Amino acid sequence: MKRQSSERTRTEVLLENIQSQVQTIAEGHGVLDRKLDQFRQDVEERFTTLEAAMKIGFRDLCHRLDTHVHA
């Protein structure tokens, strides 16, 4: 009977440890998920800015080429 109680206690301790580790992993996953969302947002903003700058640059280049060709 004492042995069963000892094994039960050990099992409960192990399960609590596993539960704690799973909780830690879940919290870490949440942190990584938020960081990834922020990264995606940052990349999207940078891409939009770059795309706008390139459109202006190409528009200006085309205008200069047209001016040069027709001059």
C-alpha positions as CSV (number, residue, x, y, z in Angstrom):
1,M,0.0,0.0,0.0
2,K,2.8,2.4,0.9
3,R,4.5,1.6,-2.4
4,Q,1.3,2.4,-4.4
5,S,1.0,5.7,-2.6
6,S,4.7,6.5,-3.4
7,E,4.2,5.6,-7.0
8,R,1.0,7.7,-7.2
9,T,2.8,10.7,-5.7
10,R,5.7,10.3,-8.1
11,T,3.3,10.0,-11.0
12,E,1.4,13.2,-9.9
13,V,4.7,15.1,-9.6
14,L,5.7,13.9,-13.1
15,L,2.3,15.0,-14.5
16,E,2.6,18.4,-12.8
17,N,6.1,18.8,-14.4
18,I,4.8,17.8,-17.8
19,Q,1.8,20.2,-17.4
20,S,4.2,23.0,-16.5
21,Q,6.4,22.3,-19.5
22,V,3.4,22.3,-21.8
23,Q,2.3,25.6,-20.3
24,T,5.7,27.1,-20.9
25,I,5.7,25.9,-24.5
26,A,2.2,27.3,-25.1
27,E,3.3,30.7,-23.7
28,G,6.4,30.7,-25.9
29,H,4.3,29.8,-28.9
30,G,2.0,32.8,-28.2
31,V,5.1,35.1,-28.0
32,L,6.5,33.8,-31.3
33,D,3.1,34.1,-32.9
34,R,2.9,37.8,-31.9
35,K,6.4,38.5,-33.1
36,L,5.7,36.8,-36.4
37,D,2.6,38.9,-36.9
38,Q,4.6,42.1,-36.2
39,F,7.3,40.9,-38.6
40,R,4.7,40.3,-41.4
41,Q,3.2,43.7,-40.8
42,D,6.7,45.4,-40.9
43,V,7.6,43.6,-44.1
44,E,4.3,44.5,-45.7
45,E,4.8,48.2,-44.8
46,R,8.3,48.2,-46.2
47,F,7.2,46.5,-49.4
48,T,4.4,49.0,-49.9
49,T,6.8,51.9,-49.3
50,L,9.4,50.4,-51.7
51,E,6.7,49.7,-54.3
52,A,5.5,53.3,-54.2
53,A,9.1,54.6,-54.5
54,M,9.7,52.4,-57.5
55,K,6.6,53.5,-59.2
56,I,7.6,57.1,-58.9
57,G,11.1,56.3,-60.0
58,F,10.0,54.4,-63.1
59,R,7.4,57.1,-63.9
60,D,10.2,59.7,-63.8
61,L,12.5,57.5,-65.8
62,C,9.9,56.9,-68.5
63,H,9.2,60.7,-68.6
64,R,12.9,61.4,-69.1
65,L,13.3,58.8,-71.8
66,D,10.2,60.1,-73.6
67,T,11.6,63.7,-73.4
68,H,15.0,62.5,-74.6
69,V,13.6,60.5,-77.5
70,H,11.3,63.3,-78.7
71,A,14.0,66.0,-78.3
